[in-house]
Amino acid sequence: MEVWFQDESRFGQQGSLTHVWAKRGSRPACPRQTEYKWVYLFGAVCPATGQSSGYLMPTSDTYCMNLHLAEISRTAGPDVHVALVLDQAGWHGSKGLNIPDNITLVPLPAYSPELNPMELVWLYIKSHYLSNRVYLDHEALYAAGTDGWNRFTQDPITAQSLCNFSWIQSAYSN
């Protein structure tokens, strides 16, 4: 049995600004787009092992969630049962959801993003790999999202350090 946390995050041409190093007293300029193309990054992480599963999607809906659940199931393996902790987005409880046999969904209380460590993963990926950039088109968004997720998952220790909240550690020790 493993406990995984799942969430999805949107990013795109509106981007986000983040802090940059600059000479004291200066005002550094950073690029900022105002176009309206987006992609959604579905991600799941096991804080105990650092293992993760990600999927880049054009939208967030039941169909995309089904694809992500199948990928989490495959990544965890047939001999591992996953307790998948997730928020209460509409497609997480849809009647059209196909939940693999080795996954049990565990919904978080409504309006409690602070309990989902995936929120820190999104902050990390956006601040380290996706901010202060200009994306020409959808292909550039997909390339950047794929690169950001792959760079994050190269080191499972980063996933563990971001996601292993003290209350999660105490749950594993009991």
Buried (B, 14 or more C-beta within 10 A) or exposed (E): EBBBBBBBBEBBBBBBEEEEEEEEEEEEEEEBBEEEBBBBBBBBBBBBBBBBBBBBBEEBBBBBBBBBBBBBBEBBEEEBEBBBBBBEBEBBEBEEBEBBEBBEBBEBEEEEEEBBBBBBBBBBBBBEBBBBBEBEEBEBBBEBBBEBBEEBBEEBEBBBEBBBBEEBEEEEEE
